[in-house]
Amino acid sequence: MPKKLKEIPVLNDETAEREFWAENDSTDFVDWQTAESVVLPKLKPTTRTISLRISASMLAKIRLVANKRDVPYQSLIKSFLQERIDEELKLFKA
């Protein structure tokens, strides 16, 4: 017999919604076995500008690699960081 799902309350603002989901398990409200995948092609992640001090020679090397790959150097830095983060997180899952 399928689990009886609770009704999701009407929440007045994003703060209330954030607090609600922080305190409740979504599986009490949603049957994820019947959920469908959705692609949101125009959704962009929120970004934050940071300052990062690196040596001039390191920056020159990054720009050289980026130029050889025909990508912007900041995009290359982000992809390098993401790859390394993924590697580090795999260590914690093991």
N, CA, C and O atoms as a GROMACS GRO file, in nm:
protein
  376
    1MET      N    1   0.084  -0.118   0.000
    1MET     CA    2   0.000   0.000   0.000
    1MET      C    3   0.089   0.124   0.000
    1MET      O    4   0.179   0.135   0.082
    2PRO      N    5   0.063   0.219  -0.093
    2PRO     CA    6   0.147   0.338  -0.101
    2PRO      C    7   0.135   0.424   0.024
    2PRO      O    8   0.031   0.428   0.091
    3LYS      N    9   0.244   0.492   0.054
    3LYS     CA   10   0.250   0.580   0.170
    3LYS      C   11   0.157   0.700   0.148
    3LYS      O   12   0.155   0.758   0.040
    4LYS      N   13   0.080   0.736   0.251
    4LYS     CA   14  -0.008   0.853   0.242
    4LYS      C   15   0.078   0.978   0.257
    4LYS      O   16   0.149   0.995   0.356
    5LEU      N   17   0.069   1.064   0.156
    5LEU     CA   18   0.150   1.185   0.156
    5LEU      C   19   0.078   1.299   0.227
    5LEU      O   20  -0.044   1.312   0.222
    6LYS      N   21   0.158   1.381   0.293
    6LYS     CA   22   0.104   1.500   0.359
    6LYS      C   23   0.084   1.609   0.254
    6LYS      O   24   0.150   1.609   0.150
    7GLU      N   25  -0.005   1.702   0.282
    7GLU     CA   26  -0.029   1.813   0.191
    7GLU      C   27   0.074   1.922   0.217
    7GLU      O   28   0.100   1.958   0.332
    8ILE      N   29   0.132   1.975   0.110
    8ILE     CA   30   0.230   2.083   0.123
    8ILE      C   31   0.155   2.211   0.159
    8ILE      O   32   0.062   2.250   0.088
    9PRO      N   33   0.194   2.278   0.269
    9PRO     CA   34   0.123   2.399   0.309
    9PRO      C   35   0.153   2.516   0.215
    9PRO      O   36   0.256   2.518   0.149
   10VAL      N   37   0.060   2.612   0.211
   10VAL     CA   38   0.082   2.734   0.134
   10VAL      C   39   0.173   2.824   0.218
   10VAL      O   40   0.141   2.857   0.332
   11LEU      N   41   0.286   2.861   0.162
   11LEU     CA   42   0.383   2.942   0.234
   11LEU      C   43   0.388   3.081   0.172
   11LEU      O   44   0.384   3.095   0.050
   12ASN      N   45   0.395   3.182   0.256
   12ASN     CA   46   0.380   3.320   0.210
   12ASN      C   47   0.503   3.381   0.143
   12ASN      O   48   0.490   3.471   0.061
   13ASP      N   49   0.621   3.332   0.177
   13ASP     CA   50   0.740   3.391   0.117
   13ASP      C   51   0.853   3.288   0.113
   13ASP      O   52   0.841   3.178   0.167
   14GLU      N   53   0.961   3.326   0.050
   14GLU     CA   54   1.073   3.234   0.030
   14GLU      C   55   1.138   3.196   0.164
   14GLU      O   56   1.182   3.082   0.180
   15THR      N   57   1.143   3.288   0.256
   15THR     CA   58   1.203   3.258   0.388
   15THR      C   59   1.123   3.150   0.459
   15THR      O   60   1.181   3.056   0.514
   16ALA      N   61   0.992   3.163   0.458
   16ALA     CA   62   0.906   3.062   0.522
   16ALA      C   63   0.922   2.927   0.453
   16ALA      O   64   0.927   2.823   0.518
   17GLU      N   65   0.932   2.930   0.321
   17GLU     CA   66   0.948   2.805   0.247
   17GLU      C   67   1.083   2.740   0.279
   17GLU      O   68   1.090   2.619   0.300
   18ARG      N   69   1.188   2.821   0.285
   18ARG     CA   70   1.320   2.769   0.318
   18ARG      C   71   1.320   2.705   0.457
   18ARG      O   72   1.375   2.596   0.476
   19GLU      N   73   1.259   2.772   0.553
   19GLU     CA   74   1.251   2.719   0.689
   19GLU      C   75   1.169   2.590   0.695
   19GLU      O   76   1.205   2.495   0.764
   20PHE      N   77   1.058   2.588   0.620
   20PHE     CA   78   0.974   2.468   0.619
   20PHE      C   79   1.052   2.347   0.569
   20PHE      O   80   1.050   2.242   0.632
   21TRP      N   81   1.120   2.362   0.454
   21TRP     CA   82   1.190   2.248   0.396
   21TRP      C   83   1.316   2.212   0.474
   21TRP      O   84   1.362   2.098   0.465
   22ALA      N   85   1.371   2.306   0.550
   22ALA     CA   86   1.486   2.275   0.635
   22ALA      C   87   1.444   2.186   0.752
   22ALA      O   88   1.525   2.110   0.805
   23GLU      N   89   1.318   2.196   0.791
   23GLU     CA   90   1.267   2.122   0.907
   23GLU      C   91   1.186   1.998   0.870
   23GLU      O   92   1.154   1.918   0.959
   24ASN      N   93   1.153   1.979   0.742
   24ASN     CA   94   1.068   1.868   0.701
   24ASN      C   95   1.135   1.785   0.592
   24ASN      O   96   1.214   1.836   0.513
   25ASP      N   97   1.102   1.657   0.590
   25ASP     CA   98   1.154   1.566   0.490
   25ASP      C   99   1.060   1.566   0.369
   25ASP      O  100   0.941   1.540   0.383
   26SER      N  101   1.114   1.596   0.253
   26SER     CA  102   1.031   1.605   0.132
   26SER      C  103   0.960   1.475   0.098
   26SER      O  104   0.855   1.476   0.034
   27THR      N  105   1.016   1.361   0.142
   27THR     CA  106   0.952   1.233   0.110
   27THR      C  107   0.819   1.214   0.184
   27THR      O  108   0.741   1.125   0.149
   28ASP      N  109   0.793   1.298   0.284
   28ASP     CA  110   0.662   1.295   0.350
   28ASP      C  111   0.556   1.365   0.266
   28ASP      O  112   0.436   1.349   0.289
   29PHE      N  113   0.600   1.444   0.167
   29PHE     CA  114   0.510   1.528   0.089
   29PHE      C  115   0.508   1.494  -0.060
   29PHE      O  116   0.412   1.526  -0.130
   30VAL      N  117   0.614   1.430  -0.108
   30VAL     CA  118   0.629   1.405  -0.252
   30VAL      C  119   0.669   1.259  -0.273
   30VAL      O  120   0.755   1.206  -0.202
   31ASP      N  121   0.606   1.195  -0.370
   31ASP     CA  122   0.644   1.060  -0.409
   31ASP      C  123   0.749   1.072  -0.519
   31ASP      O  124   0.716   1.086  -0.637
   32TRP      N  125   0.876   1.066  -0.480
   32TRP     CA  126   0.984   1.088  -0.575
   32TRP      C  127   0.996   0.973  -0.676
   32TRP      O  128   1.062   0.990  -0.779
   33GLN      N  129   0.934   0.859  -0.650
   33GLN     CA  130   0.937   0.748  -0.745
   33GLN      C  131   0.859   0.782  -0.872
   33GLN      O  132   0.887   0.728  -0.979
   34THR      N  133   0.763   0.872  -0.860
   34THR     CA  134   0.682   0.910  -0.977
   34THR      C  135   0.722   1.045  -1.034
   34THR      O  136   0.660   1.094  -1.128
   35ALA      N  137   0.826   1.106  -0.977
   35ALA     CA  138   0.871   1.238  -1.025
   35ALA      C  139   0.933   1.226  -1.164
   35ALA      O  140   0.991   1.123  -1.199
   36GLU      N  141   0.920   1.332  -1.241
   36GLU     CA  142   0.978   1.336  -1.375
   36GLU      C  143   1.094   1.435  -1.376
   36GLU      O  144   1.088   1.538  -1.308
   37SER      N  145   1.198   1.403  -1.453
   37SER     CA  146   1.310   1.495  -1.468
   37SER      C  147   1.268   1.614  -1.553
   37SER      O  148   1.191   1.599  -1.649
   38VAL      N  149   1.318   1.730  -1.518
   38VAL     CA  150   1.288   1.851  -1.593
   38VAL      C  151   1.419   1.920  -1.626
   38VAL      O  152   1.509   1.927  -1.542
   39VAL      N  153   1.432   1.970  -1.747
   39VAL     CA  154   1.549   2.045  -1.788
   39VAL      C  155   1.511   2.192  -1.791
   39VAL      O  156   1.414   2.232  -1.855
   40LEU      N  157   1.591   2.273  -1.721
   40LEU     CA  158   1.568   2.418  -1.718
   40LEU      C  159   1.688   2.485  -1.785
   40LEU      O  160   1.781   2.527  -1.717
   41PRO      N  161   1.685   2.495  -1.918
   41PRO     CA  162   1.803   2.539  -1.992
   41PRO      C  163   1.844   2.684  -1.966
   41PRO      O  164   1.961   2.719  -1.982
   42LYS      N  165   1.752   2.768  -1.925
   42LYS     CA  166   1.786   2.909  -1.906
   42LYS      C  167   1.819   2.942  -1.760
   42LYS      O  168   1.846   3.057  -1.727
   43LEU      N  169   1.816   2.841  -1.673
   43LEU     CA  170   1.847   2.861  -1.533
   43LEU      C  171   1.998   2.870  -1.515
   43LEU      O  172   2.071   2.778  -1.552
   44LYS      N  173   2.044   2.980  -1.458
   44LYS     CA  174   2.186   2.998  -1.436
   44LYS      C  175   2.214   3.002  -1.286
   44LYS      O  176   2.138   3.063  -1.211
   45PRO      N  177   2.322   2.937  -1.244
   45PRO     CA  178   2.353   2.939  -1.101
   45PRO      C  179   2.394   3.078  -1.056
   45PRO      O  180   2.451   3.156  -1.133
   46THR      N  181   2.365   3.108  -0.932
   46THR     CA  182   2.407   3.235  -0.876
   46THR      C  183   2.559   3.234  -0.863
   46THR      O  184   2.617   3.136  -0.817
   47THR      N  185   2.621   3.341  -0.903
   47THR     CA  186   2.766   3.349  -0.893
   47THR      C  187   2.805   3.462  -0.798
   47THR      O  188   2.727   3.554  -0.772
   48ARG      N  189   2.924   3.452  -0.747
   48ARG     CA  190   2.975   3.553  -0.656
   48ARG      C  191   3.115   3.589  -0.703
   48ARG      O  192   3.195   3.501  -0.735
   49THR      N  193   3.144   3.717  -0.707
   49THR     CA  194   3.276   3.764  -0.745
   49THR      C  195   3.369   3.757  -0.625
   49THR      O  196   3.333   3.798  -0.515
   50ILE      N  197   3.489   3.703  -0.648
   50ILE     CA  198   3.589   3.695  -0.541
   50ILE      C  199   3.720   3.752  -0.592
   50ILE      O  200   3.741   3.765  -0.713
   51SER      N  201   3.807   3.785  -0.501
   51SER     CA  202   3.945   3.823  -0.536
   51SER      C  203   4.035   3.705  -0.503
   51SER      O  204   4.023   3.644  -0.397
   52LEU      N  205   4.123   3.674  -0.593
   52LEU     CA  206   4.214   3.562  -0.574
   52LEU      C  207   4.353   3.609  -0.614
   52LEU      O  208   4.376   3.647  -0.729
   53ARG      N  209   4.444   3.605  -0.521
   53ARG     CA  210   4.581   3.650  -0.550
   53ARG      C  211   4.664   3.529  -0.595
   53ARG      O  212   4.680   3.432  -0.521
   54ILE      N  213   4.715   3.538  -0.716
   54ILE     CA  214   4.806   3.435  -0.768
   54ILE      C  215   4.924   3.507  -0.833
   54ILE      O  216   4.914   3.624  -0.869
   55SER      N  217   5.032   3.436  -0.848
   55SER     CA  218   5.151   3.498  -0.906
   55SER      C  219   5.127   3.534  -1.053
   55SER      O  220   5.044   3.472  -1.121
   56ALA      N  221   5.201   3.633  -1.098
   56ALA     CA  222   5.189   3.674  -1.238
   56ALA      C  223   5.228   3.559  -1.331
   56ALA      O  224   5.168   3.543  -1.438
   57SER      N  225   5.328   3.480  -1.291
   57SER     CA  226   5.370   3.369  -1.378
   57SER      C  227   5.262   3.260  -1.386
   57SER      O  228   5.243   3.200  -1.492
   58MET      N  229   5.192   3.235  -1.273
   58MET     CA  230   5.085   3.136  -1.276
   58MET      C  231   4.972   3.184  -1.366
   58MET      O  232   4.917   3.106  -1.444
   59LEU      N  233   4.937   3.311  -1.355
   59LEU     CA  234   4.832   3.366  -1.439
   59LEU      C  235   4.870   3.359  -1.587
   59LEU      O  236   4.787   3.328  -1.672
   60ALA      N  237   4.995   3.386  -1.616
   60ALA     CA  238   5.042   3.378  -1.755
   60ALA      C  239   5.028   3.235  -1.808
   60ALA      O  240   4.988   3.215  -1.922
   61LYS      N  241   5.062   3.137  -1.724
   61LYS     CA  242   5.050   2.997  -1.766
   61LYS      C  243   4.905   2.958  -1.786
   61LYS      O  244   4.871   2.887  -1.882
   62ILE      N  245   4.818   3.004  -1.697
   62ILE     CA  246   4.674   2.975  -1.711
   62ILE      C  247   4.622   3.035  -1.840
   62ILE      O  248   4.547   2.970  -1.914
   63ARG      N  249   4.660   3.158  -1.867
   63ARG     CA  250   4.615   3.224  -1.991
   63ARG      C  251   4.668   3.151  -2.114
   63ARG      O  252   4.599   3.142  -2.215
   64LEU      N  253   4.789   3.101  -2.107
   64LEU     CA  254   4.847   3.026  -2.219
   64LEU      C  255   4.767   2.899  -2.245
   64LEU      O  256   4.732   2.869  -2.359
   65VAL      N  257   4.737   2.824  -2.139
   65VAL     CA  258   4.659   2.702  -2.153
   65VAL      C  259   4.520   2.734  -2.205
   65VAL      O  260   4.469   2.665  -2.294
   66ALA      N  261   4.459   2.838  -2.151
   66ALA     CA  262   4.324   2.877  -2.195
   66ALA      C  263   4.325   2.914  -2.343
   66ALA      O  264   4.234   2.877  -2.418
   67ASN      N  265   4.428   2.985  -2.384
   67ASN     CA  266   4.440   3.024  -2.525
   67ASN      C  267   4.454   2.902  -2.614
   67ASN      O  268   4.393   2.896  -2.721
   68LYS      N  269   4.533   2.805  -2.570
   68LYS     CA  270   4.550   2.682  -2.650
   68LYS      C  271   4.420   2.603  -2.659
   68LYS      O  272   4.394   2.536  -2.759
   69ARG      N  273   4.338   2.610  -2.553
   69ARG     CA  274   4.208   2.541  -2.552
   69ARG      C  275   4.097   2.626  -2.612
   69ARG      O  276   3.984   2.579  -2.630
   70ASP      N  277   4.129   2.750  -2.643
   70ASP     CA  278   4.033   2.846  -2.700
   70ASP      C  279   3.912   2.867  -2.606
   70ASP      O  280   3.797   2.865  -2.650
   71VAL      N  281   3.942   2.888  -2.478
   71VAL     CA  282   3.840   2.918  -2.379
   71VAL      C  283   3.884   3.038  -2.298
   71VAL      O  284   4.004   3.064  -2.287
   72PRO      N  285   3.791   3.113  -2.240
   72PRO     CA  286   3.831   3.224  -2.152
   72PRO      C  287   3.907   3.170  -2.030
   72PRO      O  288   3.873   3.064  -1.977
   73TYR      N  289   4.009   3.243  -1.986
   73TYR     CA  290   4.092   3.191  -1.877
   73TYR      C  291   4.014   3.176  -1.746
   73TYR      O  292   4.043   3.086  -1.668
   74GLN      N  293   3.915   3.262  -1.721
   74GLN     CA  294   3.837   3.249  -1.598
   74GLN      C  295   3.750   3.122  -1.603
   74GLN      O  296   3.731   3.056  -1.501
   75SER      N  297   3.699   3.089  -1.721
   75SER     CA  298   3.623   2.965  -1.736
   75SER      C  299   3.713   2.844  -1.714
   75SER      O  300   3.671   2.745  -1.654
   76LEU      N  301   3.835   2.852  -1.761
   76LEU     CA  302   3.930   2.743  -1.741
   76LEU      C  303   3.959   2.725  -1.592
   76LEU      O  304   3.962   2.612  -1.542
   77ILE      N  305   3.981   2.835  -1.522
   77ILE     CA  306   4.006   2.827  -1.377
   77ILE      C  307   3.887   2.762  -1.308
   77ILE      O  308   3.906   2.675  -1.222
   78LYS      N  309   3.766   2.802  -1.343
   78LYS     CA  310   3.647   2.742  -1.280
   78LYS      C  311   3.638   2.593  -1.309
   78LYS      O  312   3.602   2.515  -1.221
   79SER      N  313   3.669   2.552  -1.431
   79SER     CA  314   3.662   2.408  -1.463
   79SER      C  315   3.770   2.331  -1.387
   79SER      O  316   3.745   2.220  -1.341
   80PHE      N  317   3.890   2.389  -1.374
   80PHE     CA  318   3.995   2.324  -1.295
   80PHE      C  319   3.951   2.309  -1.150
   80PHE      O  320   3.968   2.203  -1.090
   81LEU      N  321   3.894   2.414  -1.094
   81LEU     CA  322   3.847   2.409  -0.955
   81LEU      C  323   3.738   2.304  -0.939
   81LEU      O  324   3.740   2.227  -0.843
   82GLN      N  325   3.643   2.300  -1.032
   82GLN     CA  326   3.534   2.203  -1.022
   82GLN      C  327   3.585   2.060  -1.027
   82GLN      O  328   3.541   1.974  -0.950
   83GLU      N  329   3.679   2.034  -1.118
   83GLU     CA  330   3.737   1.900  -1.128
   83GLU      C  331   3.804   1.859  -0.997
   83GLU      O  332   3.788   1.746  -0.951
   84ARG      N  333   3.879   1.951  -0.939
   84ARG     CA  334   3.950   1.921  -0.814
   84ARG      C  335   3.853   1.902  -0.698
   84ARG      O  336   3.871   1.814  -0.615
   85ILE      N  337   3.751   1.985  -0.692
   85ILE     CA  338   3.648   1.971  -0.588
   85ILE      C  339   3.582   1.835  -0.598
   85ILE      O  340   3.564   1.767  -0.497
   86ASP      N  341   3.547   1.794  -0.720
   86ASP     CA  342   3.484   1.663  -0.740
   86ASP      C  343   3.576   1.550  -0.693
   86ASP      O  344   3.530   1.455  -0.630
   87GLU      N  345   3.707   1.561  -0.723
   87GLU     CA  346   3.802   1.460  -0.678
   87GLU      C  347   3.806   1.453  -0.525
   87GLU      O  348   3.803   1.344  -0.467
   88GLU      N  349   3.813   1.568  -0.461
   88GLU     CA  350   3.820   1.572  -0.315
   88GLU      C  351   3.693   1.515  -0.252
   88GLU      O  352   3.701   1.443  -0.153
   89LEU      N  353   3.577   1.548  -0.308
   89LEU     CA  354   3.453   1.498  -0.253
   89LEU      C  355   3.438   1.347  -0.267
   89LEU      O  356   3.375   1.283  -0.183
   90LYS      N  357   3.495   1.291  -0.373
   90LYS     CA  358   3.494   1.145  -0.390
   90LYS      C  359   3.567   1.077  -0.276
   90LYS      O  360   3.529   0.967  -0.236
   91LEU      N  361   3.671   1.140  -0.224
   91LEU     CA  362   3.747   1.083  -0.114
   91LEU      C  363   3.661   1.068   0.011
   91LEU      O  364   3.679   0.974   0.088
   92PHE      N  365   3.569   1.161   0.032
   92PHE     CA  366   3.483   1.158   0.150
   92PHE      C  367   3.371   1.056   0.137
   92PHE      O  368   3.320   1.007   0.238
   93LYS      N  369   3.332   1.022   0.014
   93LYS     CA  370   3.224   0.925  -0.008
   93LYS      C  371   3.272   0.782   0.010
   93LYS      O  372   3.193   0.693   0.041
   94ALA      N  373   3.401   0.761  -0.009
   94ALA     CA  374   3.457   0.624  -0.001
   94ALA      C  375   3.453   0.569   0.139
   94ALA      O  376   3.496   0.456   0.163
   0.00000   0.00000   0.00000
